Amino acid sequence: MSTPYIVLATIAGYFVLLFIISWFASRNTSSDTALTGGRQAPWFIVAIAMLGAPISGVTFASVPGMVVAKSYSYMQMVLGFAVGYFVISYILVPLFFKSNLVSIYGYLKDRFGSNTHKTGAWFFFVSKILGAAARFYVVCVVLQALVFDYFGIPFILNVIATIALIFLYTLQGGVKTVIWTDTLKSLCLILSVVLSIFFVARALDLDFGGMLQAISSSDTSRVFFFDNPSEGTYFWKQFLAGVFMVIATTGLDQDLMQRTLASKNIKESKKGLIVSGITQIFVVGLFLVLGTILALYVQSKGLMHNGVPILKDGVLAEGFKTDSIFALVAFDGGMNVAVGILFTVGLVAAAYSAAGSALTALTTSFTVDILNRDAKDERLAHTRKMVHVLMAVIMGIVIYVFYMLSSDDAISAVYALASFTYGPILGLFVYGMFIKGNVRDKAVPYVCVAAPVISWVIQWAMKTYCDYTIGFELLLLNAALTMLGLVALRKK
């Protein structure tokens, strides 16, 4: 069976599973439980769902490939993630449960006022719609090359079909569907990676002991970097970035927090988050091990790119992108066809579940925070469905705009913009929780817009005049500027 048919059959099978899960999850679902999940999700299901929730299709393809250039340095950030999950569990979760929030940005309304509330919600909306669309765009491009071009199907129909399927399976069940499909996603990801390691190692004639020896002796398996503080891989930069990044992009993100808010109580929610954070270390470890095995396969088989060996003596061929390594090996003629199926399962599970989760979170936040609909409102069911349609249409349009721009720089700019938007959200929450006193609510939107602008100017100036690149520190700089602005707005 050729590659397009393998991929298409795998996608079809996975969507059948998704619709079955969606049907079971949507039974006895009301408008309220569509937004909250009914607050009856068992902690271990939430833990499994949260385990795979941060992993997108781009992550699935990128993490194994990145070991060629950066070894296992990403693990330093993942250790920071685990610490960040403890912070979320013991500081943010009690705060959200105490306020009985449907959307986490409702806290901003209670603490500051309606203008601050809507500001936080709009910042989330912009960052999530751009970030989710950008990630899904990359996956659509991969699937276009593997499948749709073969059948002569244009990119626009690719986007319409996949967005329509995601829309349908998330429409009725809401958050409950997200939790259960994320559970399926996590299990598929772990199974895909473990079996891929097994098949690729077997193709290299390595038994378990030989595989461990090959990994430990490879230059790609270095984990800790303490030698050069100016490098992006320096341990404390990565570790601290991991702590604050997960607090901002998980603890203060409606998309990811909607799962844990569906837990029965604070204790169950904490347990699910902590178990997820610790388990994530081992799951990412599997991705990194797979990366080393893939690199060994590419080098030993002499795979080529533009007539040049892709990897020779640890050096990549010029112009080759490491994100492509997993797909290249998976569909190599000398590889077991099972690896191609496993790659497709993992990619589809990561991409479609992440897009479905983002769509549901956008619907919840827009309905509750921006339209001010109460969870008990009789008109909620109709409003939520209309908003769900709107979010799906907007996501599809943004994906197609990326395609029309057809520029890696445009995508990088979108990711940079998304990272800017989390700074004001982090600043608002930190100020609200740890600094007493009210602020002038009407002026808060101006502060939250000014903080990213000033951050960008500082970033540009440091690079231009000091030759210093502000990386992960940008999030903290952005949040600090937001907090300084709020201090200036304090009421006497």
Buried (B, 14 or more C-beta within 10 A) or exposed (E): EEBBEBBBEBBEBBBEEBEEBBEEBBEEBBBBBBBBBBBEBBBBBBBBBBBBBBBBBBBBBBBBBBBBEBBBBBBBBBBBBBBBBBBBBEBBBEBBBEBEBBBBBBBBBEBBBEBBBBBBBBBBBBBBBBBBBBBBBBBBBBBBEBBBBBEEEEBEEBBBEBBEBBBBBBBBBBBBBBBBBBBBBBBBBBBBBEBBBBBBBEBBEBEEEEBEEBBEEBEBBBBBBEEEEEEBBBBEBBBBBBBBBBBBBBBBBBBBBBBBBBBBEBEBBBBBBBBBBBBBEEBBBBBBBBBBBBBBBBBEBEBEBEEEBBBEEEEBBEEBEBBBBBBBBBBBEEBBEEBBBBBBBBBBBBBBBBBBBBBBBBBBBBBBBBBEBEBEBEEBEEBBBEBBEEBBEBBBEBBBEBBEBEEEEBBEBBBEBBBBBBBBBBBBBBBBEEEEEEBBBEBBBBBBBBBBEBBBEBBEEBEEEEEEEBEBBBBBBBBBBBBBBBEEBEEE
